[in-house]
Structure formats: structure tokens, C-alpha cells
Amino acid sequence: MRKTIAVLALALLAGPAVAHDFWIQPARFVMAEPGTMPISLFVGHGKDRSRWNVPSDYVMMFKTRGPDGLIDRRPLLQLDSSEFDARIPLEKPGAYVFGLQSKASQSSLPAVRFNDYVAVEGITPIAEYRKRNGLERAEGRESYSRRAKAIVQVGPIDAASIERVTRPVNLHLEIVPARHPQALGSGRTLPVKVLFRGRPLAGALVKLTDLANDAEPVANQRTGRGGETTFKIPRAGDWQLNVVWAEPLRGNPLADYRTTFSSLSFASN
């Protein structure tokens, strides 16, 4: 009985009905010199923002790509910590791209709430599938998981940093910047590409959120045929981009859709 209650509590806490946004939050996105970077994992937005209170084994992958290559950081996670979720040593100058992947969980919502959630998040495949098959009045059952990236720059931005930041880290669903977000100049124009299973994803709704005031996104853009869109970053500061995509599931007794949430957090100059 206790195990059942714990599983239900975890699903409610981590589920998309409670909090859609999920991201990696370093203590700072810019370091003048190498050192240890405390990071936290956050879920939600506005007054509902909170630490991602789940067991550490809920994380399947947590790595950094940096000057020393790809390093597994999962052993450093302490999600029951009262202050930070991990302290990551960044020992050389250059850009570090953090990448995280969670296990899958199940969520079920009544039809009206599920339809609203699908509309708000712009999950076109689910909306079209439900309409095409007359399922608008059916409950929504998802198997969902999370992906997140963050960019931390240590020292000056060089050519290797730019190349590292603008290269995919091969997440199932991924937002890839075409420019280093900390080197946008006065125009602050950031082109990005969304990849799904390594291929450009058209028609995905990407949201830009100011992490200093995250009650609502400041901009929404749909990706074009090449999976690309461009955002004008309103000011210097800490930002998050997020996207959600899904596909119908067949033969799964627990879920009708497989949904992936993905984010990119960064600082803009």
C-alpha cells in the first residue's frame, strides 16, 4: 500500500498536469574561471515553481560535454539535498553543455483538462490524432519523459565553445541554438533548430521564458519545415526555451501517447 501511495505521489508531483516547464538551473551561466558549479533542477513556473523532488534514480542520463569531452555526471546528483541538486567541477575554460534525460512516467487526465493541456502546449500530433479518431471526449493517458540542456560558459568564448554549443547532444527531442547565446551582440537574435529523433521537426511550438519572471512565456514560435525558428531575446539575463512533442502509442495498456518535454536554459549577453 505504501509503495502504491508513493508512486501516485511521484506521478502527481512530476506530472505534466501539475508543471509543464522543466529545466537545469546552474547557480550562474557564466564563470570567469574554472571552478565548481552548483546546479538545481526546477519544474513549474511562476508561483508553482519548485525543485524537482524525485529520487535520483529517476534520472537516466546526466552528462556534460565540455573541453574534456563527454563526462557522466549522474553519480554527483543528490536530489534530496536541501541546497543544490549537484555540484559539478568545471575544470577547464570553455563551454559546457549539460544534458539530462528522465525515466518515463504515466499520467492520465479527464478529456476536458487533457484537451486544454494539449492546446496550451501546442502538441499538434495528439490534437490531430484525437480529432481524426473521434477521441476528443476520451481521457488522455500519456507516457511522458523529460529532456533538458543548459549552457555554461567558463572564461572567454572561443571557436571551440561556439562549435560545442551549436552541436546536438543527441537527445530524443532537442533544441539546438545556431549561435552561442552569450555572443548575440546588441541585436540579441537567437536562431534555433528543434530535432526529434535527430531529424528537423516542423510545426513544434517553442516557448521563450524569462527565468527572472517566469509566470508566462514572453514569446511563442512554431518551427518551419527545417525545424528552425528565431527568437528576439528581449534583454540580457537568464532564459529558457521549451518544446513538447508526442506520438500515438499502440498496444500499450497504460498509455495512448508517448510525450517528450525538452528545454534549453542559458544566459544571453
N, C-alpha and C positions, 0 to 999 in steps of 0.2 A: 504493500500500500504506500509506504514512504517513497519507494522508487517511482511509482506512478505519479505521486504528487510532485516530486522533484522534476520529472520530465515535463509535466504540464506547466510548471512554473517557469522552467527554462524556455519552453516554446513561447509562452506569453511574453516573457521579457525580451527575447531576441527576435520575435516575430515581426513581419512587415506591417501588421495591423497596428503595432504599438509605435514603431520608429523605423522610418524608411532610410534615413541617412546613416551611413557608417563610414568612418574614416580613421586613418592613422594621424595622430596629432603629436609631432615632436615638440619638445619644450621650446625649440626655435628651429626655423627652417634654414637659418644661416649661422655658420660658426666662423669666427675669424681664423681659428687654428684648430688642429686635431684635438680631440678630447672625447669624453663620454656624453652621449646624448640620451637623456630620459625621454621616453615616449609613452603616450597613453592611447588607448583605443576607445573611441567615442561612438555612441549611437544616439539617434534622435536629433532634434533641432529645437531652437528656442527654449521655452520653459521645460520641454521634455528631454533636453539633452542630458545624458548621463554616461558614466563609464560603462563599458561593455562587460557586464558582470556575468561571465560564464567561466566554466572550468578551462584550464589551459589546454586540455586535450581536445577541446572543441576546435582548435586551430590546427589545420592540416599542414600548412606551409607558412613560414615567416622567414624571409631572406632579405639580404641586401645585395645589390650589385654596385660595386664601388671600384676604387683603384686596385684593390687586391682580388677582383673577380667576384664570383657569386659565393656568399657565405650564409650558411644556415644559422639563423638567429633564434630559432624556436626554443632551444634549451635555456635562453635568457628570459623567456616570458614568465612573469609572476602575476597572473591576473587577479590574485587575491590580495595583491599589495594595496596598502592604503594610500600610497602617494603616486607611484607610476607603475605602468604595466611591464616595463622593461627598461634597462639601461644598456645602451648599445655603444661599444667602443668604436669610434671612427678615427682610425689611427694615421691616416694619410690625407693630404689635401686632395680635393676633387669633389665630384658629385657622387652622391649615394642615392640610389633608388630603392626604397623599401617596397616589398611585395608581400601580401598576405592572402591566404585562402582559408575559408572556414569549411567545416563539415556541412552536410545538408541537414536541414530540419523540415518538419512538416507544419503547415498552417492551414486552417480551414475557417472561412468566413461565410456568413449568410450572403445571399445573392446581392442584395442592395449594397451592402458595405463592400463586397468584393468588386462589384462593377464600378463603384466610386473610386476605389483604390487603383484599379486598372486605368481608369480615365485620368486621374491625377498624375500617375507615374508615366502615362503615355505608352503603356505596354501594348502596342498595336497587335502583335500576333495573338494574344489572348482575346482581346476585344473582337477581332475579326473572326476567330475560331468560334467563340461563343455565339456571335450573331449568325454565322453561317450554319451552325448546327442547332439553332434554337435553344441555346443554353443560358440565355440572359437571366432566367429565374432559378437557375440551379446554384447551389452553394459553390464556392470556389475553394478547391483543395490544391495546395501547392507543395512541391518540394523545392525549397529555396536555399541558396548559399550566398556567401558574400566574398567579394574580392576587393582589395584596397591597395593603393600605391601612395607613396609620399616621396617628395624630392627634398633632400637636404644638401646644401652646398657648404663645403668646408674650404675656406680660403677663396682665392680668385677663380673666376670661371675661365677655363681654358677650352681648347678644341676637344679634348678627351671628355670633359664634363658635358659639353653640348651633345656629343655623339652618344654618350651613355643615357642622357635624359630623353633623347628623341628616338631611342630604340625600344621596341616592345620587350617586355619581360615574359611574354607568353602566358598570360592569364587567359582563362576561358572567355572572359569579357573584359576588355581593357581600353582605357583612354590613354592615347599616346600624344603628347604635345609635339608639335612640329618645330617649336622653338623652346629654348630654355626660359622658363617663366620668370627667372630673375635677371634676364637680359633683354627685356622687351623694349626698353627705351621709353621716351615720353609718350609714344602712341599707345603703349600697353595693349597691343593686338596679339591675341594668342590663338593661332590655328591649332586644331586638334583633329585626330582621327580616332574613330571607335572601331575596334576589331572584335569580332565574335568568332571564336574558334580559329583565330589567326587570319580571318578574312575581313575586308571592309564591310561595315554594317550600315546599310541605308535605312532611313526612317526612324532612327532611335532618338528619343528625346533626352537631350543633355541639359542639365541644370547647373548654373553657376551660383554658389552661395558664399557670402561674406562670413568667414568664421568668427568675426568680431560682432556680428549682428545677424544670426542665422535663423531667425524666425521664419523667413520666407526667402526663396531664391531671388536673386536680383535679375536674372536673365534665363530664358529657356530657348534652346535652338534644336531643330531637327537636323540630323545628318543627311547629306546628299548622297548621290549614287556611289561615290567613292568613300563613304563613311566619314566624310570630313565636314567640319563646321568651324566657325571662327567666333571668338568672344572678344569683346572690348572690356578689359579689366578696368573698373571704374577708378580705382585708386591703388596706391601701394598698400600692401598688407597681406594677411593670410587668407587663402581661398580654398574652396573645394569644388570640384566638378563631380557630378554623379550621373549614372545612367542605369537603367533597368531593362532587361530583355528576357524573353521567355519563349518556350516552345511547348506544344501539347505533348503529353505523355500517354502512351497506350500500354495497357496490361499492367499498370501499377495499381495495386489495391489501396494505396494510401494517398495518391495524388493524381491530379489530372493535368498538371502543368509543372514544368521544370523552370524555375525563375532564378536569374542571377542578378545580384546587385553589385555594382562596381563603382569605385570612386578614385579620384586623384586629388591629393591635397598638396599645397605648395605655397610659396611666398612669391609675390610679384614686386618688382622694384618700383 
